[in-house]
C-alpha cells in the first residue's frame, strides 16, 4: 500500500460491476480513498462483504447513490475527488429491441459524469470504453486494429457496439469543447473480451462462453474467437492511465491475444476434466450455430462473428504505460474457478 495516496479520493462509477469492483479493489490496495456510485444503496452491504474478503478498508471506502439517467447525485459524488473512473455502462447479454435503451444511458451518462467532474475541478477521468468502439463494421481480415480505428456506426454493429462508440465519441467531443475556465483530462481504456475472476456472485455477460462450456450448454465449439484480456489487467490499466502524465488525451487498446473458442475449450478440458467437467471440444458447424441462434438471443448476437479473426495491438498501452498483462491461460482458468466457486 502506498500511504502517500491516502489523501486522494477516486470516484468509481457503477461500483458493483465486474470491472469496476476490480478497479475499486486495486485502488484500495494502492492506498487510495474510494467513493463508489450505486444505483441503489441496497447493494452496499454485499459489496462491503465482498471487498472485506480481500482488504480491510472500511474507513477508506464510501458509497453514494447516482444513476446514469439522472442529474441527481453526481455533483455530490465527484465533490473532493481528484480522479474519476467512469466504468458504469449497460452491457446486457442480449441486445434490446430498442437500441436507445443502451445508447442513451451510455452516452448521456458519460456526459453527466464528465460535466460533473469538470465542474468539481477533477484532474482526470479514465473512461472504460471497449474495442467494440474500434473494430466493428470493418472487415478484420489482414489488418491489425489500433487506437486510430473507430467502429462504423452506419453498419449493423448492434446496440452495444453503437452505444460504446457513441459514448466514447461524445466524451472526446466534450473534452475538445470544454467550457471556458474548465480543465479536465481524459484517458480511455478499450478492453477486448474480459475474462478473469469474480469478486462476488453477480457474474458478467463476458463470462458466458466459459460458463456455457463448463455447463455443456453448447454441443461443440463454433468457429468463434475472442481477443482476451484479464479483468485484473484491465483494472491495472485504469490505474496506470489515471496518474501517468503521458496518458492524458489517449485511448488504449487493452488486450492480450486472440483464441478460438475450441482453444479455450481445450485449456478448460486440460484443467477441469479430472474434476468431472466434460468440456465440449468438437468443432460445431456454422449452420448449427445459426439454428441455435433462432432460439437463443445470446447466441444470435454472435452469429455474424463466425469465422472472423480480429487482431488488436496493445503496443501503445504496453510501451506508454509499461502495462504487463498476465498469460491468457491464467485468465481462462481463473474465470472457470471463479464460476465454480460462486456456483454460477
N, C-alpha and C positions, 0 to 999 in steps of 0.2 A: 504493500500500500504506500502510495506517495502522500505523505502528510501535507505537502505544500498545496495539494488540490482541495483540501477540506474547506477552504473558504470560497470555493467556486461551486455555484449551483447550475446544474444542467437539467433542462426540461426534456423529457422523452414523451412524445405523444403516442397514444394508443398503447400504454404501458403493459397491457395484458396480452399483447400479440406475441407471436412466436419470435420474430427478430427483435422486437422491442424489449422483451424480457431479457434476452442475452445482452442487449445494449445496457440495460439497467444494471445487470449483474456485473459486467465488466467495469462500468463507471464506478460502482460501489467498491469493487476490488482495487481500483486505482485511487480511491480516497475521496472521490467527488461526493458532493451532496446532490441527490437526485430528486426531482419532482416529476411524477408521472401523471399523465391525464388518463381518466377513465370516463366512459360514457355513463357508468352507473357506479356509485360508491359501494354497492353490494359486493363488488369483486375484490375490495381491498383486503379483507382478512385472508382469503385464499392466496392472494399474491404474496402477502407478507409471510405466510406459512411456507410458500414455495421458496422464496428467497432465503428464509431462515435456515433451509437445508444446506445452504452454501456459504452464507456470511452473516455475521451479526452486525446489522447496520440500521436498526430501527430508528436511531436518532438522526440518521442522515437520509432517510427515505420518507418522502411525503407524497400523498396523492391528492389530486384535485379533480373536480368534475368538469368536463368540457366535451362538446360534441362538434364534429366537423361541419354539421349543418346549421349551427347556431353561433352567433357572435358572443353569446353569454359565456363568461368564464375565462376567455382567452387572455384578457388583459391581466387578470389576477394570476393566471397560470405562468405567464412569461415574466412577471414582475420580479426583478432581482436576479434574473438568470443571465449568465454570460454567454451560454451556448444553448442551442436547441437541436435535438434530433427529432426531425419530423418523420416518424415511421408510420403513423396511422394512415391506412387507406384500405378500402374494401377489397377483398380477394376471395370471392366465392368459388366453390368447386365448379359450379355451372353458371355460365353467363345468364343474366336475367333477360327476359324478353325485351324490356326497355333498357337500352344501353345507358340512358341518363341516370339510372339507379346506381351505376358505378361512376360515371363521368362527373356528375355534379358534386358528390361528396369529395371525390379525389381532387378535382381542380379547385373548387370553391374552398374546400377545407385547407388546401395548401396555401391559397391566397390569404385566408383568415390568419393562419399561423404566421406567415411572413409579415403581414401588416402589423399584427400584434407585436412581433419581435422587433420590427423597425421602430415602432412607437415606444417600446420599452428600452431601446438602446442596446439590444442584444448584439454581440460581436459577430457571431456566425451561426447560420443554420446549416445543418447537414441533412439533406433530403434523401430519403430512401425512395429511389425510383426503381427501375428494373431494366433488364436487357429487352423486355417487351417494348420499351420505348426506343430501341435501337435496331432490332433485327427483323421486325415483322413487315410483311408486304413487299419483300425483296426475294429474289432468287438467291439462296445461300450457297449454291454450288460454285466452287472455285474462288471463293472470297473469304477473307478474314475480317470480321466486323471490328471496328474501333469506335472510340468515343466521338468521332466525326460523323458517324452514321445516325440517322433518325428513322424510326418506323414510318411507313407510308399510311397515313390515316385514311387516304382515299381508297385503299384496298380493303378487302374484307378481312380485317385482323381481329375481329371480336371486340366485345365491350371492354374486357380487361386491358388488352393491349392499347386500345384507344384511350382509356382512362389514364393509364400511366404516361402515355405520350403527351396528351393534352395537359395533364397536371405538371409535368416537368417543363414543357414549353412555357406554360403560364408562369412558372417560378422564375425562369430565366428572363422572361419579358418584364416581370415585376422588378427584378434586381436592376435590369438595364434602365428602367424608367423610374427609379426611386424618387419619391418626392423631395423637393429641395430641403436640405437640412437633415436628411435621413442618411445614415450609413449602415449598411448591413452586408456581410459577406455570405456567399452561398457556395457550398460544395455538394456534389451529388454522387451517391453510390448507386450503381446499376448492377444488382446481383443477377446471376443466372438462376438455375433451378436450385433451390435451397434445401439441402438435407442437413442432418445433424440432430443432436439430442434435444428432447423437450425438457422444459423445466417444470411443467405441470401437465395435467391430463387434457388440456384443451385441444391439442392437436394442431395441424396446419394442412391446408389443401396441398401444399407442395410435397407432403409425405405420402400422398395417395399411391404413387407407383410402388413404393416399398411395402406399404400396408396391404395392397392388393396381391402382391407376390407372396407375402407371408401367409395370407389367408386363402391363397389359391382362388382368388376372385376372378382370375383370368385363366383360360385353359393353356395358355402358352405365352410366348413373348412376341408381340407385334414388332414391326420394323419402326420402332420409335426410339429416339435417343435424346439425351439431355446434356447440356453443358452444366456442370455441377459445381456448387460451392458449399462449404460447411457454414452453418449458421454462426458458429463461434468466430469464424474468419470474417464473416460479414460484419459482425459487431466490432471486431478489431479494426476493420476498415473505417467504420464510422468514427471510432475514437482517434485514429490517425488523422483522418480528414478534418476533425474538429479543431485541432490545435496547430497543425503544420502550416506555417505561413504560405508555403508553395501550393497548398491545396485550394486556396480561395479561387473561385471562378472556374473551377474544373469539374468535369464529370469523370467518374472512374468505373470502368467495367470491372466487376468483382466476380471472377470465375476461375476454375482450375482446368478441368479437361472434359472432353465430350466422351460419353459412354453410351453405347446402345443398351436398350433395356435387357437384352439377353446377357450382356456382360455384367450388368448389375445383378441379374438373377444368379449367375454363376458364382459371383462373390458371396451372395447370400447362401447359396447351396453349400459352398465350401465351409462356411462358418456355422450354419444352423441345421444342416441335415442330421448331424449327430445328436441334435436335441429334439428330433421328432418333427421338424418342419420340412414338408415336402414342397420344395420350391419348383414351380413350373418353369422349365428351361427350354422346351422345344419351340422352334420358330412357329409363329402364328401367321397364316396368310392374310393379306390385306383385306380380302373380301369378308373374312370372319370379323375383323375389327369394325368394318363398316356395318355389318349386320348387328353387332352388339351395340353400336352407336345409335341404332334406331330406338333402343330401349333404355339407354344409359347416357344421360346428358354429359357426365364427366368424360366418358369415352368419346362421345361425339365431338367434343371440343378438341380432341387430339387427332382426329382423322386427317385433317389437312396436313399434318406434320409427318405422315407416314413416309418413311424412306429418306427424309431430309436430314442431312448432317449440317449443323451450324457451328462454325469455328469462330471463336472470340479471342481477342487479345487483351490480356490484363497487364501488358507491359507498363502502361502508364502508372497503374497503381503500385506495381512492384518496384519500378525504378524511381518513382517520385516519392513514395511514402515508405519504401522498404517493407512492403507487405509480403509476408511469407506464409502462404496457406499450407494447411496440413494435407496429407495424401487423400485422394478421393475415396479410397477403400475405407479409410477410417471414418469418414463421414457416413458412408453407407452402413457399415456395421454398427456404428453408434446410433444411427437412426432406428435400425431394427431393434437393438437392445432397449431403446427408449420406448418404442411402441409396445414391446413385450412387458416392460416394467409397469407401464400405466394401463395395461390390459386394453390396448386400443387395436 
